[in-house]
Amino acid sequence: MDYGLEIANSVYRLMQRPVGFLSTHLFGNMKLLTLFIAFLASTSVAGTNHLVRVVTLTQDKLRAEAGEPLLKLTLYRLNAAAKAFRPDIVCLPETFSRGEAEPVPGLTTDRLADWARQHRCWVICPLTTRLEEKTYNSAVVLNRDGEIVGRYDKIRPTENELKKSICPGPDQPPVFETEFGKIGVQICFDVNWTEQWRTLRNQGAKIIFFPSAYPAARQLRSLAWQNQCFIVSATKNRSAAIYDITGDSIDQSGHYRPWAQAVLPVGKRLFETDYNVHKMRAIERDHGERVRIQWFHDDALITLESHDPQLTVDSLIKKYELTPHTVYLRRTEQAQEEKRDQ
């Protein structure tokens, strides 16, 4: 028996129990307490498996004038979502206040910076911005301290936006560093240019946020699957949604709740069944409820995610010598080229 795994699994189950249970059963048992401390010490070296709490809004059915009235109503809705779910990061819809172009920092980013500090939460704040003589459709990224980490300017404005003097942003989208990994942003009409999404994924984006006027559900499902990353949409009307790396919908807003919410295991990875089936069975056997393995039988694919903050998918890849889908394809392409050149 692997006693290290047995201890880890036991501690994971304990950590799911209420605080009162822990105080009675853990701190009253010196042997178990010693094992618990040793487990935490040993796993802290291996890194943290980030489980990111995400909230995204729709402004559907909000009726208010552009500017301050609409901003207030949207923040009221955001406050309800934050109280219910305590997110790590939230996303607002495209140009959500519909106000005039403003500098960054400015009135809107100052308001959302206060909100970010109050809730200790990252914010994707989309608005119309003004930089010198140019106007952009932008999304400003604020950290938990309300500091501006960066901004993304929409690369692909619509024809109507161009007529209204909205300028296209730089043609290479940036990624933004957070404590739970890299994130990216695309805005509304950007959904039609797949290379921008691939650029973000190649730069390491784990989550791509999509402030938009509309859901673009079919396209986002495809983009999530093609790039194997989570996508979070926030909309002016109809549903806001959160998509898995498989393209499946995790959650969406609707008639009974005007926001979507989810805990995203950003270390989740996709694998071919080739070379990995018996290894995945071993992981299921060894780690039980600490992991989730999903078998896509008709596609010969598997996903692996960890629900334990102290157990990373990368550590499982290394220990069990797994071959991620992207690595497998690159390796196969190289072998194909070598064979072709013979």
Residue pairs with C-beta under 8 A, 6 or more apart in sequence:
2 286
5 286
5 287
7 35
7 38
7 39
8 39
8 43
8 287
8 290
8 308
8 310
8 311
9 287
9 288
9 289
9 290
10 35
11 35
11 36
11 39
11 40
12 289
12 290
12 308
12 310
12 311
13 289
14 22
14 25
14 26
14 36
17 25
25 32
26 32
26 33
26 36
27 33
39 310
40 310
43 310
43 311
44 310
46 310
46 312
46 315
47 312
47 314
47 315
48 309
48 310
48 312
49 265
49 267
49 306
49 308
49 309
49 310
49 311
49 312
49 313
50 179
50 180
50 181
50 265
50 266
50 267
50 309
51 263
51 264
51 265
51 266
51 307
51 309
52 88
52 89
52 180
52 181
52 207
52 263
52 264
52 266
53 85
53 86
53 87
53 88
53 89
53 261
53 262
53 263
53 264
54 87
54 88
54 89
54 90
54 91
54 207
54 230
54 232
54 242
54 261
54 262
54 263
54 264
55 78
55 81
55 82
55 85
55 87
55 89
55 90
55 91
55 259
55 260
55 261
56 90
56 91
56 209
56 232
56 233
56 234
56 240
56 241
56 242
56 253
56 259
56 260
56 261
57 74
57 77
57 78
57 81
57 90
57 91
57 92
57 93
57 234
57 240
57 253
57 258
57 259
58 93
58 234
58 235
58 236
58 237
58 238
58 239
58 240
58 253
58 258
58 259
59 70
59 74
59 77
59 93
59 96
59 235
59 236
59 237
60 235
60 236
60 237
60 238
60 239
60 253
60 258
61 258
62 70
62 73
62 74
62 77
64 70
64 72
64 73
66 97
66 98
66 99
67 97
67 98
67 99
67 100
68 97
68 99
70 96
70 97
70 98
71 96
71 97
71 99
71 108
71 111
74 92
74 93
74 96
74 97
75 111
75 115
77 258
77 259
78 90
78 92
78 115
78 259
80 259
81 87
81 90
81 259
81 261
82 90
82 119
82 121
84 261
85 261
87 119
87 121
87 261
88 121
88 122
88 180
89 121
89 122
89 123
89 124
89 178
89 183
89 207
90 121
90 122
90 123
90 124
91 123
91 124
91 209
91 210
91 211
91 232
91 233
91 234
92 112
92 123
92 124
92 125
92 126
92 211
92 234
93 126
93 211
93 212
93 213
93 234
93 235
93 236
93 240
94 126
94 137
94 187
94 188
94 211
94 212
94 213
94 234
94 235
94 236
95 126
95 127
95 128
95 137
95 211
96 125
96 126
96 127
96 211
96 234
96 236
97 108
97 127
99 108
99 127
99 128
100 128
101 128
101 129
101 130
101 135
102 108
102 127
102 128
102 129
102 130
103 129
103 130
103 131
104 129
104 131
104 138
104 140
104 148
104 151
105 113
105 148
106 129
108 125
108 127
109 125
109 127
109 140
109 142
109 148
112 123
112 125
112 140
112 142
112 146
113 123
113 142
113 146
113 147
113 148
114 146
115 121
115 123
115 146
116 122
116 123
116 142
116 143
116 144
116 145
116 146
117 144
117 145
117 146
120 144
121 144
122 141
122 142
122 143
122 144
122 178
123 141
123 142
124 139
124 140
124 141
124 185
124 209
124 211
124 234
125 139
125 140
125 141
125 142
126 137
126 138
126 139
126 140
126 187
126 211
126 234
127 138
127 139
127 140
128 135
128 136
128 137
128 138
128 166
129 135
129 136
129 138
129 140
129 151
129 153
130 136
134 167
135 165
135 166
135 167
136 153
136 154
136 166
136 167
136 169
137 153
137 154
137 157
137 161
137 166
137 187
137 188
138 151
138 152
138 153
138 154
138 169
139 151
139 152
139 185
139 187
139 209
139 211
140 148
140 150
140 151
141 148
141 149
141 150
141 151
141 152
141 176
141 183
141 185
142 148
142 149
143 149
143 178
149 176
149 177
149 178
150 174
150 176
152 169
152 173
152 174
152 184
152 185
152 186
152 187
153 167
153 168
153 169
153 170
154 161
154 166
154 168
154 169
154 187
154 188
154 189
154 190
155 168
155 169
155 170
155 171
155 173
155 190
155 193
155 196
156 168
156 189
156 190
156 192
156 193
156 196
157 166
157 167
157 168
157 189
158 188
158 189
161 189
162 168
172 199
173 184
173 185
173 186
173 196
173 199
173 200
174 184
175 182
175 183
175 184
175 200
175 203
175 204
175 205
176 182
176 183
176 184
176 185
180 206
180 266
181 204
181 206
181 207
181 266
182 203
182 204
182 205
182 206
183 205
183 206
183 207
183 208
183 209
184 200
184 203
184 205
184 207
184 208
184 209
185 208
185 209
185 210
185 211
186 196
186 197
186 200
186 208
186 209
186 210
187 210
187 211
187 212
188 210
188 211
188 212
188 213
188 214
188 216
190 196
191 210
191 212
191 216
191 219
191 220
191 223
192 219
194 223
194 226
197 208
197 223
197 226
197 227
198 226
198 227
200 208
200 227
200 229
201 208
201 227
201 228
201 229
205 229
206 229
206 230
206 266
207 229
207 230
207 231
207 232
207 264
207 266
208 223
208 227
208 229
208 230
208 231
208 232
209 231
209 232
209 234
210 216
210 220
210 231
210 232
210 233
210 234
211 233
211 234
212 233
212 234
212 235
212 236
213 235
213 236
213 237
214 235
214 236
214 237
214 238
215 233
215 235
215 238
215 239
215 240
215 241
216 233
217 233
217 239
217 241
217 249
220 231
220 233
220 241
220 243
221 243
221 247
221 248
221 249
222 247
223 231
224 230
224 231
224 243
224 244
224 245
224 246
224 247
225 245
225 246
225 247
228 245
228 269
228 270
228 325
228 326
229 245
230 242
230 243
230 244
230 245
230 264
230 266
231 242
231 243
232 241
232 242
232 243
232 260
233 240
233 241
233 242
233 243
234 240
235 253
239 252
239 253
239 254
239 260
240 252
240 253
240 259
240 260
241 249
241 250
241 251
241 252
241 253
241 260
242 249
242 250
242 251
242 252
242 260
242 261
242 262
242 264
243 249
243 250
244 250
244 268
245 268
245 269
245 270
245 303
246 270
246 294
246 296
246 303
250 260
250 262
250 264
251 260
251 261
251 262
252 260
253 259
253 260
265 305
265 306
265 307
265 313
267 305
267 306
267 312
267 313
267 314
268 303
268 304
268 305
268 313
269 303
269 304
269 305
269 313
269 317
269 324
269 325
270 301
270 302
270 303
270 324
270 325
270 326
271 280
271 301
271 302
271 303
271 304
271 322
271 323
271 324
271 325
271 328
272 300
272 301
272 302
272 323
272 325
272 328
273 300
273 301
273 302
274 300
274 323
274 328
275 323
275 328
276 302
276 322
276 323
277 302
279 320
279 321
279 322
280 293
280 302
280 304
280 322
282 320
283 291
283 293
283 304
283 316
283 320
284 291
284 293
287 308
287 311
287 316
289 307
290 306
290 307
290 308
290 311
291 304
291 305
291 306
291 307
291 308
291 311
291 316
292 303
292 304
292 305
292 306
292 307
293 302
293 303
293 304
294 302
294 303
295 302
296 302
296 303
301 325
304 313
304 316
304 322
305 313
306 312
306 313
306 316
316 322
317 324
323 331
